[in-house]
């Protein structure tokens, strides 16, 4: 569910209409929309400052109406109808000039807190009016969410999606077609449509299933794991997904080195986890998901390998599957309560699982200065920086150099 509040509805200049724009001034939008552009900007900034001063909860993006409107007179039967009739400013020509925005919060309690905090507040001469949005704006599907039937525990998405994910287009799709045609050794007539090549490759893999190589990440110490799992269970997720097209209940992307309002405690725990795994890794983003499944894809913005871990009470599956250098091979990576170094630039997906919850944490890098070549879908030589083995190795090195 998502919850929308109408914040902030601003009474600009009381009953007086806004000043007319100077002759020749540029206008954006319909006629008359430019008249209150300066006032709207001032009011919006004032509202933001007031919200920050009073500790208002962090809100997601909403619909911002870029023009004002005149407040309508009270309707017959309204409690204030008689009073409104006596007020000359309620005539349309003299009614207050209002602007508004829909703001989406993560849950009902957060929206109610914002309403109580801000409704009626004065901010640098402007009055903030806040109210619940109409029912039609409540509880709509979250943008970017793609929820369908859950995969059965231990099952993979359809073969066609594994070989040719929907996210592949252009050169990436052509490369996938060529790769699987070559691996399958199928011959098709020159100039054949791409779907012909795809069907031939799928037919080959149905007769000759791809070989699975089962591997596992490095165990995460309970001292790091348990506080992180508890914080994930308390997390108020963003009202909209941060990545579209993924089969997940929740999808959040956090930025290292920047503010992540509302997720400060989570970021602290993730920082400690990355320090244990690889403090020198140039991670600038962290993807955090809940109940991610299937969704074969490549992470096209990655410039190097990534670190992946999963937590929760799921069972009977939930492994991270990564296509190998040879497309007839698939690495099945156990990441539950473990940290694995994998390369998201290979096609990968999450196998179906049972249980109530599965959280995943992905540390990745998009900064070109951290770029490396693809070397392996799964890095078996990864040893966490904070592991006893790595600490002993560093101690031996220090002793040797003395």
C-alpha positions in Angstrom: 0.0 0.0 0.0 1.0 3.6 -0.5 -0.4 6.6 1.3 -0.8 10.0 -0.2 -1.3 13.3 1.6 -2.1 16.5 -0.1 0.9 18.5 1.0 1.3 21.4 0.9 -1.8 23.3 -0.2 -0.6 26.9 0.1 -2.8 29.9 0.6 -0.9 32.5 -1.3 -1.6 36.2 -0.3 -4.8 35.4 1.6 -7.8 36.7 -0.4 -5.8 38.8 -2.8 -5.1 37.5 -6.3 -1.5 37.1 -7.3 0.2 40.0 -9.1 0.2 39.9 -12.9 3.5 38.9 -14.6 5.4 41.8 -16.1 4.9 42.5 -19.8 6.9 40.1 -21.9 7.7 37.7 -19.1 8.0 34.1 -20.1 5.3 31.6 -19.0 5.4 27.9 -18.7 2.2 25.9 -19.1 -1.3 27.1 -19.6 -2.3 30.8 -19.7 -2.1 32.3 -16.2 0.2 29.6 -14.9 3.2 31.9 -14.8 1.5 34.5 -12.6 2.4 32.7 -9.3 5.5 30.9 -10.4 7.8 33.0 -8.1 5.3 32.8 -5.2 4.9 29.0 -5.6 8.6 28.5 -5.6 9.0 30.6 -2.4 6.2 28.8 -0.8 7.5 25.4 -1.7 10.9 26.2 -0.3 9.5 27.6 2.8 7.4 24.5 3.3 10.5 22.3 2.9 12.4 24.4 5.4 9.6 24.2 7.9 9.3 20.5 7.5 13.0 20.0 8.1 13.0 22.2 11.2 10.1 20.2 12.7 11.4 16.8 11.9 8.8 15.8 9.4 9.1 12.3 8.0 10.9 11.8 4.7 8.4 11.7 1.8 8.6 10.2 -1.6 8.1 12.1 -4.8 4.5 13.0 -5.7 2.6 14.9 -8.2 3.4 18.7 -8.2 0.8 20.8 -9.8 2.6 23.6 -11.7 -0.3 26.1 -11.7 -2.6 27.6 -9.1 -6.3 27.6 -8.8 -9.0 29.7 -7.1 -10.5 28.1 -4.0 -14.1 27.1 -4.7 -16.9 28.4 -2.5 -18.3 25.9 0.0 -21.0 23.7 -1.3 -24.6 23.7 -0.1 -24.8 21.6 3.0 -21.2 22.1 4.1 -20.8 23.3 7.7 -19.1 26.5 6.5 -21.5 27.2 3.6 -23.3 30.1 5.4 -20.0 31.7 6.6 -18.6 31.3 3.1 -21.6 33.0 1.5 -21.0 36.1 3.7 -17.3 36.3 2.7 -16.8 38.4 -0.4 -13.4 36.8 -1.1 -15.2 33.5 -1.8 -16.4 34.9 -5.2 -14.2 33.2 -7.8 -12.6 36.5 -8.9 -11.4 37.3 -5.4 -10.9 33.8 -3.9 -7.5 32.9 -2.5 -4.9 31.6 -5.0 -3.9 28.1 -4.1 -1.4 25.6 -5.3 -1.0 22.0 -4.2 1.1 18.8 -4.5 0.5 15.1 -3.8 3.2 13.7 -1.5 3.5 9.9 -1.1 4.6 8.4 2.2 5.9 4.9 3.0 2.9 3.9 5.2 -0.2 5.3 6.9 1.5 6.1 10.2 4.1 8.2 8.5 1.6 10.1 6.4 -0.6 10.8 9.6 2.5 12.1 11.4 3.3 14.5 8.6 -0.3 15.7 8.5 -0.4 16.4 12.3 3.0 18.1 12.2 2.5 20.5 9.2 -1.2 21.2 8.9 -1.9 24.9 9.7 1.8 25.7 10.2 3.0 29.1 9.1 6.2 29.1 7.1 7.7 32.5 6.3 4.3 34.1 5.7 2.7 31.1 4.0 0.1 28.8 5.5 0.5 25.1 4.9 -2.8 23.2 4.6 -2.5 19.4 4.6 -5.2 16.8 4.2 -5.6 13.2 3.1 -5.8 12.7 -0.7 -8.9 11.2 -2.2 -9.4 7.5 -2.1 -8.6 7.1 -5.7 -5.0 8.2 -5.0 -4.6 5.7 -2.2 -3.1 2.2 -2.4 -2.3 2.2 -6.1 0.3 -0.2 -7.5 3.9 1.0 -7.0 5.6 2.2 -10.0 8.2 -0.3 -11.2 6.8 -3.2 -9.4 6.2 -6.4 -11.5 4.6 -8.9 -9.3 3.2 -12.2 -10.7 2.9 -15.7 -9.5 5.7 -16.8 -7.2 8.2 -19.3 -8.5 8.0 -22.7 -6.8 10.7 -23.4 -4.3 13.9 -24.5 -6.1 12.5 -23.6 -9.5 14.0 -21.3 -12.1 12.2 -18.8 -14.4 11.3 -20.1 -17.9 14.3 -21.1 -20.0 13.6 -18.4 -22.6 13.8 -15.7 -19.9 17.1 -17.1 -18.6 18.7 -17.1 -22.1 17.3 -13.9 -23.4 16.1 -11.6 -20.6 13.5 -9.0 -21.5 16.0 -6.2 -20.4 18.3 -7.1 -23.3 18.0 -5.0 -26.4 20.1 -4.1 -29.5 23.7 -5.2 -29.3 23.3 -7.0 -26.0 20.4 -9.1 -27.4 22.4 -9.8 -30.6 25.4 -10.9 -28.5 23.2 -13.3 -26.5 21.7 -14.8 -29.6 25.2 -15.3 -31.1 26.6 -16.8 -27.9 23.8 -19.4 -27.5 23.7 -20.3 -31.2 27.4 -20.9 -31.1 27.2 -23.0 -27.8 24.3 -25.0 -29.1 26.0 -25.6 -32.5 22.7 -25.1 -34.4 22.7 -24.0 -38.0 20.0 -21.6 -39.2 19.5 -20.1 -42.6 21.4 -16.8 -43.2 19.2 -13.8 -42.5 16.8 -15.8 -40.2 14.7 -13.8 -37.7 16.1 -13.5 -34.2 13.2 -15.6 -32.8 14.2 -18.5 -35.0 17.7 -18.5 -33.5 16.2 -18.2 -30.0 13.8 -21.1 -30.5 16.6 -23.3 -31.9 18.8 -22.5 -28.8 16.0 -23.2 -26.4 15.3 -26.6 -28.1 18.9 -27.5 -27.7 19.0 -26.7 -24.0 15.8 -28.7 -23.4 17.5 -31.7 -24.8 20.9 -30.9 -23.1 20.2 -29.1 -19.8 22.8 -26.6 -18.7 25.4 -27.9 -16.2 25.0 -26.4 -12.7 28.1 -25.7 -10.5 27.1 -25.3 -6.9 29.2 -22.8 -4.9 28.8 -20.7 -1.7 29.8 -17.3 -0.4 31.7 -16.7 2.8 29.7 -17.0 6.1 28.8 -13.6 7.6 29.5 -13.4 11.4 26.3 -13.4 13.5 27.4 -10.1 15.1 27.0 -8.4 11.7 24.1 -10.5 10.5 21.6 -10.3 13.3 21.5 -6.5 13.7 21.2 -6.1 10.0 18.3 -8.5 9.7 16.5 -6.8 12.6 16.9 -3.4 10.9 15.7 -4.7 7.6 12.5 -6.0 9.3 11.9 -2.6 10.7 12.6 -0.7 7.5 10.0 1.5 6.0 10.4 1.0 2.3 10.1 3.8 -0.2 6.7 4.3 -1.7 8.0 3.6 -5.2 10.5 1.1 -6.5 14.0 2.4 -7.2 14.4 0.0 -10.1 11.6 -0.9 -12.6 10.8 -4.3 -14.1 12.1 -6.4 -11.2 10.0 -9.2 -9.6 10.3 -8.0 -6.0 8.0 -6.8 -3.2 10.5 -4.0 -2.4 13.5 -2.4 -4.1 15.6 0.3 -2.6 18.9 1.8 -3.8 21.1 3.7 -1.3 24.0 6.0 -2.2 27.3 6.0 -0.4 28.6 9.4 0.3 25.2 11.1 0.0 22.2 11.6 2.3 19.8 8.7 2.5 17.0 10.3 4.5 15.1 7.7 6.6 17.7 5.0 6.1 20.6 6.3 8.3 20.5 3.3 10.7 20.5 0.8 7.8 23.4 2.6 6.1 25.5 2.4 9.2 25.0 -1.4 9.4 25.7 -1.8 5.7 28.9 0.2 6.0 30.1 -2.1 8.8 29.3 -5.2 6.6 31.2 -3.8 3.6 34.2 -2.9 5.9 34.3 -6.6 7.0 34.0 -7.8 3.4 36.3 -5.4 1.4 37.0 -1.9 2.7 39.0 -1.0 -0.4 36.0 -1.8 -2.8 34.8 1.3 -4.7 31.1 0.8 -3.9 29.0 3.9 -4.5 25.6 2.3 -4.4 23.8 -0.4 -2.5 20.7 -2.3 -3.7 18.4 -3.6 -0.9 15.5 -5.8 -1.8 12.7 -7.8 -0.2 11.3 -11.0 -1.7 13.2 -10.6 -5.0 12.7 -13.7 -7.2 13.4 -14.7 -10.8 14.0 -11.6 -13.0 16.9 -12.7 -15.2 18.9 -9.6 -16.0 22.3 -8.0 -16.3 23.5 -5.0 -14.3 24.5 -2.8 -17.2 25.6 0.1 -15.1 28.1 -2.0 -13.2 31.8 -1.3 -14.0 33.3 -4.2 -11.9 32.3 -7.2 -9.8 29.8 -6.8 -6.9 29.2 -8.3 -3.5 25.9 -10.1 -2.8 24.3 -11.4 0.4 20.8 -12.6 1.4 19.1 -12.9 4.8 15.8 -14.1 6.1 13.9 -17.2 7.0 13.5 -18.4 3.4 14.3 -22.1 2.6 14.3 -24.6 -0.2 15.9 -22.3 -2.8 16.7 -18.6 -3.1 20.2 -19.1 -4.6 21.7 -16.5 -6.9 22.1 -18.2 -10.3 24.8 -16.7 -12.7 25.4 -17.7 -16.3 29.0 -18.9 -16.8 31.6 -17.8 -19.3 30.4 -20.8 -21.2 26.7 -20.3 -21.6 26.0 -24.0 -21.1 27.1 -23.5 -17.5 25.3 -21.9 -14.6 26.8 -21.1 -11.2 24.3 -21.7 -8.4 25.5 -19.5 -5.5 24.4 -19.9 -1.9 24.2 -16.4 -0.5 22.0 -17.1 2.5 23.8 -15.5 5.5 26.8 -15.4 3.3 28.7 -12.8 1.2 29.7 -13.8 -2.4 31.7 -11.9 -4.9 30.0 -12.3 -8.3 29.9 -10.3 -11.5 26.5 -8.8 -12.3 27.5 -8.1 -15.9 26.7 -11.8 -16.6 23.0 -12.8 -16.8 21.8 -13.7 -13.3 18.5 -14.4 -11.4 17.2 -15.6 -8.1 15.8 -19.1 -7.8 12.4 -19.6 -6.3 12.2 -20.3 -2.6 9.8 -21.1 0.3 9.3 -19.3 3.6 8.1 -15.9 4.4 10.9 -13.5 3.7 14.1 -13.1 1.7 16.2 -9.9 1.9 19.1 -9.3 -0.4 21.9 -6.7 -0.2 24.1 -5.9 -3.3 27.1 -3.7 -3.1 28.0 -2.4 -6.5 30.1 0.2 -8.3 29.2 2.5 -11.2 32.2 4.9 -11.0 34.4 4.5 -14.1 37.5 5.0 -12.0 36.7 1.6 -10.4 36.3 -0.3 -13.7 37.7 -3.8 -14.2 37.4 -6.4 -16.9 35.0 -9.3 -16.6 37.1 -12.3 -15.4 34.6 -14.7 -13.8 30.9 -14.9 -12.9 31.8 -16.2 -9.5 35.1 -15.3 -7.6 36.0 -18.4 -5.7 39.1 -16.8 -4.3 37.2 -14.2 -2.3 38.2 -14.0 1.3 36.6 -11.3 3.5 39.0 -8.7 4.8 37.6 -9.2 8.4 37.8 -13.0 8.3 40.2 -14.8 10.7 42.0 -16.3 7.7 42.6 -12.9 6.2 43.7 -11.4 9.5 46.2 -14.2 10.0 47.5 -13.7 6.5 48.1 -10.0 7.2 49.8 -10.8 10.5 52.2 -13.2 8.7 53.0 -10.5 6.1 53.8 -8.0 8.8 56.0 -10.5 10.6 57.9 -11.3 7.4 58.6 -7.7 6.6 60.0 -7.0 10.1 
